Amino acid sequence: MDRLQAMEVFTRVVETNSFSKAAEMLELPRGSVSNLVQALEQHVGVRLLNRTTRQVSVTEDGALYYEKCIKILAEIADADSSLSNKRKNPSGTIRVDTSGTIARSLLLPALDEFYRLYPLIDIRLGLADRNIDIIQDGVDCVIRMGALEESSFVGRRIGDAKIVTCASPAYLEEYGEPATAEDLSQHRAVNYVSQRTGRTFPFEYEIGGELVKIPMNGVLSVNDGSTYITAGVLGYGIIQPSRYMVADLISQGKLKEILTSYYCPPTPISVVYPHREHLSSRVRAFTDWVIEMAARNPDLRI
């Protein structure tokens, strides 16, 4: 038995509550995963997992052993990286999840810089405008907009995304440009609907020290950020996106900022990863780079 491999397999089974999911994540046959866990139990002399036909759960002894395993595996990964690359060239695969708009507007244009700094790191980028289970889905870190919910995970603020109101020149030519927030009642918007809750987001402004929410009429509602911006460019209505997502479109004249005298409260953007005492050097390198890269963006500064 390869004890280190068995320990890695065991931790994945605990984190996913599934032999099948662990096997898929580790690209191993399910039978091999089961056999390795059994061999590990025989080696330590205690039952680590309770198994039924429907679910897998960790025993009390297994929970204690799991905590030791993740520390050992993290230390080995860092030691390997330190010895082979002197911690200057971390290597391996990291799984990052974010929304399509963040990937398109923030990450992809800057990834060449990251790969020049860390050519041995392979990024597997998952796109979803919904909350995922970091542990169950085997993700190393998540980049999300909005206030973070209370959890045992670590959240690092990347910045505050400046919010703007804008529309296409074609829309403004046909319907005119609103001069005040009250004028928005005479206009239509592309409405954005939350994938998670189904709630339509109103336009928001801080007026007289108070947050004012303005529901907008519209003929089109979407639940995808990239589609939302494209619909605005095509003239289906006024939109209120994060400015960093549309900065290029504004400079190209495809969108125009309007109601610029009104202040829109910014939206926090954060990188989140599981709370572990030892973070792998490759994940640490990526999260540090994301924060540094965002700090250079004038539309994301804290």
N, C-alpha and C positions, 0 to 999 in steps of 0.2 A: 504493500500500500504506500502510495505517495502521500505522506501525512499532510504536507502543505496543500496539495490539491484537494485532499479530503476536507480539510478545514475550510478552504474556499467554497467548495460545494456545499458544505453544511451551512455556512453563513448565508449563501444565496437561497437555500431552501427555507431558512428561518425568515429571511426578509420578504420572500414572496409567498410564504405559506403554501408552497406547491413544488413537488418534485418536477412536474412537467415544465413549469415556467423557469425553474432553475436550470433545467437541462437545455431549454431553448436559449436562455441568455448566455450560457457557457458553451453552447454548441457541442453538447455531449449527448449520447443516447440516454434516454430516461433510465434504462436498466443500469448503466454505469453510475449514474448519480445515486440511485438507491443502494447499489453495492458499496460504493465508497462511504456512504453514511453508515451503513451496517458495519463495515470494517472499522470505522472510526469509533463506533459505540463499543465494539469488541475490544478495541485497543484501550479505551479509557475505562471500560468496565462498568458503565452506567448507560441507561437509556437517555438519549438526548432529545428524541422526538416522540410524540404520541401520534399514531397513524390510525385513521379510520378510512372507510371507503369514500368518505366525502371531504375530509379535511386533514390537514397536518398542523399540529401545534407543538410548541416547544415545551419541554418539561422544565421544572425548576432548576435541575442540574444543567439542562441544556442552555437555559438562559444565562447562567453564570459562565458556562463554557463559551457561549457566543461572544460575550463581552471580551473575554480574553483573546478569542480568535481574531476579532476585528482589529484589536490593537497589534497583535503579532503580525498579521498580514500587512497592515499599514506600515509598520516599522520595517518589514522586509522589503516592501516596495520602495520605500524611501532609501533604504540602505543600498539596494541594487542601483537605484538612480544615482545615488551619491558616489558610489564606487566607479560605475561605468561611465558616468557623464559629468562627475564632479558637480552635480546639481545645476549645471549650466545648460544642459540639454536634456530635460525630461522627455521621456518617450512613452508611447502607448496610446491607447484609444480612450477618449472621453466622450460621453454621451450628453449632449446639451439639448434642452427643449426650450422653445420659445414660440412666439407668434410669427406668422408669415410677414407681417409688416415690420417687426423688429429685425427679422433676418434680412429682409430686402433692403431696409433703409439704414440699418446700423451695423450689422455684423458682416454681411457679404462684401460691401465696399471696402472694408478694412482688413479682411482676412489675409490678404497678401502680406501685410505687415506682420501679422501673428506668425505665419508660416516661415517668414524670414528669421524671426526670433527663435522659433521652436519647430524646426523642420521635421522632427521625429514624432510629433504629436499628430494623431489622426482624430479628426472631429466627426462625430456622427450627429448630424443636426436633425432633430425632430421638430415638426411644426404643428402647433395646436393652439387655438385661441380658447383653451379650456384648462381648468385645473387638473393636473395629473397627479398620480401617486408616485412620488419620486422613488420610493423603495420598491413598490410593486412593479413599476415599469423599468426599473434598472437604470435610472437616469442619474448622472453625476451632479448636474446642476441645471437650474431653470432660470430663465430671464423673463420677468413679468412686469407689467405695468399695474399700478394701483396699490392701495394700502395692503400691507401684508397681514394675513390672519395669524392669530396666535398659534404657534406650533413649536415642536421641539427642534425644528430646523434652524439653520443659521441664515439670516438675511443680511446682505450688504447692500446699502444704497448706492446705486450707480449715479443717480442724479435726479433732478426734477424736470420733467418734460414740459417745455413751454407749449401752451395750447393756443391755437389761432383759429379765427373764423375766416373762411375763404370760399371763393366760388370761381367758376370758369369765366373768362371774358365773354363767351357766348351767352351764358346765363345772365350776366349783368347787362349785356346789351339788350336782351329781350325783356327782362323784368326790372331793370334798374338796380341801383346800388342802395341798400338800406343805410340811412344816416344815423339811426339810433337803434337801440335794442328793441324799442317799441315797434319800429318798422318791420321787425321780423314776422309779425303777425300777418303781414301782407305778402310774405314770401313762402317758399317751400324749401324743404331740406331733404337731403338723403339721410334717412334715419338709421342709426346704428342700434342693433338689437343684440343683447348679451346672449352668447351661445349657452351659457351656464344657467341663467335665470329666465331668459326670454324677455327681460325688461328693456324697454326702449330708453336710451339715454337722452335727456333733454340737453339743450345748450345751457351753459352755465357762465355767469358773469358775477364779479364782485362789484356791487353798486351801493354806494353809501355805507360801506363797511359791512354789508350783508351779502350773503350768497343768494343770487337770484337764479332760479331754474326756469327756463323757458321751453315748454313743449312746442315742437315744430310740426306744422302740417307737411305732408309729403306724399308723393306717389310711389316712392321706392324705399324699401327697408332692407337692410342687409345685415349679416352677422359675421362678416369677414372683413378685416381691416384693409387688405389690398383692394378688394372689390369696392369698399366704401370710398376709397380715394379715387379709384378709376371712375366711379359713377359721378363724383364731383367734377373731375376733369371733363367728362362727357356732357356736363351741363344738366344733370338730372336734379340738381338742387344745391343749396349751400351746405357745406360740411364744416365740422369743428374738430380737426385732427391735431395730433402732436406736430409741432412745426418741423422737427427733425425729419419726420416722415415725408414732408412735402416741400422741403427747402429747395430741392433741385427743380421741382415743378414750378415753384414760385419764381425762381431765377430765370427759368425758361419762358415765363409768361403764360404757362398753361393754367395756372391758378393765380388769383389775386387776393391778397389779404384785405379784408374789409373790417369795419368797426374797430380800427386799431386803437382808438382812444379808450376802449373798454378793456379791463383787466380780466383775463380768464385764469382761474386758479390752476397752477401746474399739477401734473400727475406724477407721483413718484415712480421710479423704475428701479428694480432691484434684481440682484442675482441671489439665488437661494440654493443651498446645498445641505445634505444631511449633516446633523451635528455629530461630528466624530472628533475624538481627541487628536488624531493624526490625519490630516488631509493630505492626499497624495500630491506629490510635487507637480504633476501635470495639471491637476484641477486647480491647484493654487496658482500656477502660472497663468492659466486661462482666466481665472476670475480677477487676478491682479491686472492683467492686460485689458480686460473689458472695462474695468474702472478707470484706468489711465486713459484709454481711448475715449471714453465718454466724457472725461474731464476736459478734453480738448474741443468738444463740440459746444458751440455757444448756445445751442438750444437745449442743452442737457445739464448745464452747470448747476451745482447745488447752491 
